[in-house]
Amino acid sequence: MGVARNRRVHEGTGPPPIANQKALMAIRILDCATMSPWFPRWHIGGTCLLVETDKGLVLVDTGLGLHDYSNPTRMVRFFWLDFGIHDDPERAAVRQIARLGLAPESVRHIVMTHLHFDHAGGLPDFPHAQVHVHRREYEAMRHPRTWIELAYDRSDFAHEPLWVLYDQPNAEWLGLEAIRLPFSPEMYLVPLFGHTRGHCGVAIREDNGWLFHCADALPTNAQFDVTPQWLNRLVLGPHVQRLQAWATAHPEVHLLAGHMWKSFFDEECRTA
């Protein structure tokens, strides 16, 4: 990484004050990476969140971007066939946000669970946004070492994002080590290393509890029994069984995985 890009790396700051916090704002759940893999023959979407905060719109993960549809890299073309990615640029977050009647330019912050292409492909569509991510994930993207880190696509970062990096936990969220993010409603980056070296979940306070986007630390549709444990450990990391026990103790938390059934997103659209 050159000097110019290094200048665009900032350290994460602490949380905003909670006093006089207004009523909690809207959270929209979007499918920004629709797929129908050949095996298993599932129909799934890629989970992204659009959150209204005191600092404007915050996007949690981006899904695929417009460039993934118009000019995919060789690596993305390989996964396109393997994952059965739908050729539908209208699924790109930037297009969905515009259809909601919102200005994509108002997305000034993006919180990343990790930087695989199907979660970070939309970053170039929001070139002025600050990108909040764990330092370990940023370093894994810069220096990939393992087979699963082949899914980083350098073209997602060619516009030299303004990185905001986080490191040590500074809070505890429902018994889990966490990093408080500088937004209201309360948001936390929760380290769930394993799928990638810096993979994290993102917890957001809702009116009636919490939304916990565990991304690729959980099996599809956040169903703990949908895939065998040996496969979970190999691909998703070591947290599945721990999160299952934790979720039983915290029914006030709504869990999301990085990939949910397509029918889940269809239902979200009907009830939005």
Steps between C-alpha positions, in 0.01 A plus 500: 500500500642837399551805714189675369277214606671473839404860564141391467518264797349642818473359848148432626367737765278439797122504527276807487324617814177313574330778698181637343504227236196533276265219402678218323523532125414266216702194402440354155617150407606474135599212272800630307640171363240252377636152431379153400802272545508172315556301818319514724222630278401787725361843415666753729572869530789702641412690817565872519353749748410863442483684832378852572734648761593831656773523234276427205464173315734217599531194278607170658673300223432592139445175313600501135567829324418630156849415374444135596222489241647722228868404519561206737855394568617150413464395864145632521409328173617170650286544810215629283471156343570307819253694715238547230498879546200663334582756231285776648676836552178638647595301812803723554462700822547830320202424273279375784571807712405726209173308451419565865504870415828557684815658366786247477737790571348524847664166592808645669594196708524129417563239769653179366470156657782389268635586157416202275378606158135406562494726807728784385436518125282809539768716666593679173136609462543712816844654439468773765387273784721420796548122524502365857670161538715305743873553452558124473259481206667794328838328538360167377372673187839662439694178563279195433644171626229231504279339238190684617680831467507448124152657506640851548463699177754781474276690257259562790766719663664663197327832575702519824223510761531711811562219750408531866670215686414344834712275712455417870155444656393790719157379612293196587175433316274236655801304622702529176812709457417791273613831353257789531445676168453880484131497408161527663299275532756287680713292265781259578764318301521151653816300418411157356834410346515177304329521162763765432774631728307815590138392453256678733131513569309827531243556777241778473243603759139473384180628663426160654847348538802453278586402144824300476639458149743210543581487129702191405554384857157335480355242259252605233182658635648492853381138521744318722420154361490575129861390446715246691729624776818383327411714200411795721839483669681472166323786321333720762739473792468386862203703622186318382437283807597780739262741328222241510529473879534877530191563287291269721593718797416822313158471332488879471762480224400444136781312325584546133748305291691635205278294270131448569231315304368708211152459649621682813583811297174474307312501832702799620395692188133419562510614862723806456 
